[in-house]
Amino acid sequence: MRFTDTPELATWRERVRAFIAEHWTPGDSHDELATHGPNAAAYEEINDKTRQWLDKLAANAWIAPAWPKEYGGADMSVLKQFVLNQELHEAGAPTSRPMMNLVGPTIMLHGNAEQKAEHLPPLLRGETRWCQGFSEPGAGSDLASLQTRAVRDGDDYIINGQKIWTSGAHRAQWMFMMARTDPAAPKHRGISYLLLPMSSPGITVRPLMNMADGHSFNEVFFEDVRVPLRNRIGEENRGWYVGATTLDFERSNISRAIHSRKSIAKLVDYTRGRAASGHAVPAGYRHEIVDRAIETAVVEQLSFVIVSIQASGGVPNKEASMCKMFGSELAQRIALTEMHVTSMAGQLRVSPLLEVHGLSPAMAYLSVIPQTIAAGSSEIQRNIIATRGLGLPRG
Ligand SMILES: Cc1cc2nc3c(=O)[nH]c(=O)nc-3n(C[C@H](O)[C@H](O)[C@H](O)COP(=O)(O)OP(=O)(O)OC[C@H]3O[C@@H](n4cnc5c(N)ncnc54)[C@H](O)[C@@H]3O)c2cc1C
């Protein structure tokens, strides 16, 4: 088997490339992956040029390529989406709107006609920003332990409790959240899925600074916050199963492999530059760079495996966990290698290395740490691979 494009995909790739060449100017937006990691990027301030670019993607129905046409998507095949994503990430161009692929499919699959009409079009147009209110101080990996309460009162629920690590809550107009509606039920069964305007009285958003001094997530407190019953998605107490909706249509995660490859290219450029100027980096680091390059090839192959499973109608399971875990841990190893190779200059937060070689080792190192925590920690991914993948016993 060879991973080359069919004639149809090759034509498609050319079309995507031509579109990018015509509409995207490199540098119009920061390379989101390079500076903040795939998870943090989506919540950053969106500048005007990025907005214009995303609007062009939307006008082509490429902003939500996998969504059905009736909801503004392109009904695109998995392989075409894969090629589209590949080319967008190669170009360093933003691919979608914040939270779109988390809340959109959930409303599409579980929302009623009114909820779909109210929320999907403005989401696609980028007119509403959303945040995800799932994690709580006592409920992260074990999310079903969440304690935020929603109690019925007439046509409303009254919400009390706290969420944490809520990315983008300070910029969002809406939150999709899970709250406990039946504390007596087994923990997965007493949860409901609600849509909540962030302007509701009783909500307090407090910033949490991350270790790179960035403000992307927050604590959110609820004190007698009223949300209409009609804002519930799906049945009462069945919210856990609504929240477990397959969140991502194209799960190959090719962005990680592409970003890793770009990082290594910058490191190679830096190392060659040092050698050319008579200040070669110590020889031992050459092998470290080679190891990262091989590991990057492994992530890329995992992405191809995942997309080929999806293209043949399967659902990647352990493969998606392997790719997420290995790719996020690799991002940390690459950042560490950058720190080793660039030595003292790489420790600076603001360094000429960024201008000359596109390298920002200290900031990259601080920014990639959350990647092995967000969206399922490495330990949880290993548990999934152990049980669902290898059939190892629990415990
Ligand atoms: C950058 C970033 C953005 C985020 N954005 C959001 C957001 O927008 N909305 C939101 O709701 N949440 C968000 N989160 C929270 C994220 O979902 C949680 O951090 C994650 O689920 C882990 O939960 P926790 O932090 O409570 O850690 P815990 O679950 O308490 O885990 C602590 C440690 O114990 C390990 N551990 C836990 N359970 C097991 C187990 N069964 N076996 C082995 N080891 C285990 C974990 O791997 C981890 O190392 C974000 C997190 C990050 C880092």
Ligand as a Chemical Component Dictionary entry (heavy atoms), coordinates in Angstrom:
data_LIG
# 
_chem_comp.id                   LIG 
_chem_comp.type                 NON-POLYMER 
_chem_comp.pdbx_formal_charge   0 
_chem_comp.three_letter_code    LIG 
# 
loop_
_chem_comp_atom.comp_id 
_chem_comp_atom.atom_id 
_chem_comp_atom.alt_atom_id 
_chem_comp_atom.type_symbol 
_chem_comp_atom.charge 
_chem_comp_atom.model_Cartn_x 
_chem_comp_atom.model_Cartn_y 
_chem_comp_atom.model_Cartn_z 
_chem_comp_atom.pdbx_ordinal 
LIG C1  C1  C 0 -5.195  23.897 28.253 1  
LIG C2  C2  C 0 -6.403  23.313 28.881 2  
LIG C3  C3  C 0 -7.649  23.723 28.475 3  
LIG C4  C4  C 0 -8.800  23.206 29.069 4  
LIG N1  N1  N 0 -10.016 23.674 28.683 5  
LIG C5  C5  C 0 -11.144 23.198 29.265 6  
LIG C6  C6  C 0 -12.428 23.716 28.907 7  
LIG O1  O1  O 0 -12.563 24.603 28.061 8  
LIG N2  N2  N 0 -13.517 23.235 29.538 9  
LIG C7  C7  C 0 -13.448 22.242 30.471 10 
LIG O2  O2  O 0 -14.484 21.815 30.965 11 
LIG N3  N3  N 0 -12.218 21.724 30.852 12 
LIG C8  C8  C 0 -11.095 22.201 30.269 13 
LIG N4  N4  N 0 -9.854  21.713 30.655 14 
LIG C9  C9  C 0 -9.783  20.765 31.747 15 
LIG C10 C10 C 0 -9.406  19.363 31.326 16 
LIG O3  O3  O 0 -10.491 18.714 30.721 17 
LIG C11 C11 C 0 -8.951  18.643 32.605 18 
LIG O4  O4  O 0 -7.775  19.275 33.060 19 
LIG C12 C12 C 0 -8.657  17.185 32.357 20 
LIG O5  O5  O 0 -9.854  16.494 32.105 21 
LIG C13 C13 C 0 -7.961  16.556 33.575 22 
LIG O6  O6  O 0 -8.706  16.778 34.725 23 
LIG P1  P1  P 0 -8.059  17.414 36.038 24 
LIG O7  O7  O 0 -7.276  18.616 35.648 25 
LIG O8  O8  O 0 -9.154  17.575 37.030 26 
LIG O9  O9  O 0 -7.026  16.337 36.567 27 
LIG P2  P2  P 0 -7.379  14.999 37.335 28 
LIG O10 O10 O 0 -8.438  14.252 36.618 29 
LIG O11 O11 O 0 -7.587  15.308 38.765 30 
LIG O12 O12 O 0 -6.030  14.210 37.152 31 
LIG C14 C14 C 0 -4.861  14.481 37.925 32 
LIG C15 C15 C 0 -3.798  13.467 37.527 33 
LIG O13 O13 O 0 -4.249  12.154 37.826 34 
LIG C16 C16 C 0 -4.239  11.345 36.666 35 
LIG N5  N5  N 0 -5.384  10.443 36.660 36 
LIG C17 C17 C 0 -6.694  10.775 36.826 37 
LIG N6  N6  N 0 -7.473  9.691  36.729 38 
LIG C18 C18 C 0 -6.656  8.638  36.478 39 
LIG C19 C19 C 0 -6.864  7.243  36.261 40 
LIG N7  N7  N 0 -8.086  6.720  36.264 41 
LIG N8  N8  N 0 -5.779  6.465  36.023 42 
LIG C20 C20 C 0 -4.525  6.992  36.010 43 
LIG N9  N9  N 0 -4.255  8.323  36.206 44 
LIG C21 C21 C 0 -5.316  9.121  36.439 45 
LIG C22 C22 C 0 -4.343  12.330 35.509 46 
LIG O14 O14 O 0 -3.810  11.781 34.317 47 
LIG C23 C23 C 0 -3.505  13.479 36.013 48 
LIG O15 O15 O 0 -2.150  13.244 35.813 49 
LIG C24 C24 C 0 -8.695  22.221 30.080 50 
LIG C25 C25 C 0 -7.415  21.786 30.484 51 
LIG C26 C26 C 0 -6.297  22.320 29.900 52 
LIG C27 C27 C 0 -4.955  21.846 30.379 53 
# 
loop_
_chem_comp_bond.comp_id 
_chem_comp_bond.atom_id_1 
_chem_comp_bond.atom_id_2 
_chem_comp_bond.value_order 
_chem_comp_bond.pdbx_ordinal 
LIG C1  C2  SING 1  
LIG C2  C3  SING 2  
LIG C2  C26 DOUB 3  
LIG C3  C4  DOUB 4  
LIG C4  N1  SING 5  
LIG C4  C24 SING 6  
LIG N1  C5  DOUB 7  
LIG C5  C6  SING 8  
LIG C5  C8  SING 9  
LIG C6  O1  DOUB 10 
LIG C6  N2  SING 11 
LIG N2  C7  SING 12 
LIG C7  O2  DOUB 13 
LIG C7  N3  SING 14 
LIG N3  C8  DOUB 15 
LIG C8  N4  SING 16 
LIG N4  C9  SING 17 
LIG N4  C24 SING 18 
LIG C9  C10 SING 19 
LIG C10 O3  SING 20 
LIG C10 C11 SING 21 
LIG C11 O4  SING 22 
LIG C11 C12 SING 23 
LIG C12 O5  SING 24 
LIG C12 C13 SING 25 
LIG C13 O6  SING 26 
LIG O6  P1  SING 27 
LIG P1  O7  DOUB 28 
LIG P1  O8  SING 29 
LIG P1  O9  SING 30 
LIG O9  P2  SING 31 
LIG P2  O10 DOUB 32 
LIG P2  O11 SING 33 
LIG P2  O12 SING 34 
LIG O12 C14 SING 35 
LIG C14 C15 SING 36 
LIG C15 O13 SING 37 
LIG C15 C23 SING 38 
LIG O13 C16 SING 39 
LIG C16 N5  SING 40 
LIG C16 C22 SING 41 
LIG N5  C17 SING 42 
LIG N5  C21 SING 43 
LIG C17 N6  DOUB 44 
LIG N6  C18 SING 45 
LIG C18 C19 SING 46 
LIG C18 C21 DOUB 47 
LIG C19 N7  SING 48 
LIG C19 N8  DOUB 49 
LIG N8  C20 SING 50 
LIG C20 N9  DOUB 51 
LIG N9  C21 SING 52 
LIG C22 O14 SING 53 
LIG C22 C23 SING 54 
LIG C23 O15 SING 55 
LIG C24 C25 DOUB 56 
LIG C25 C26 SING 57 
LIG C26 C27 SING 58 
# 
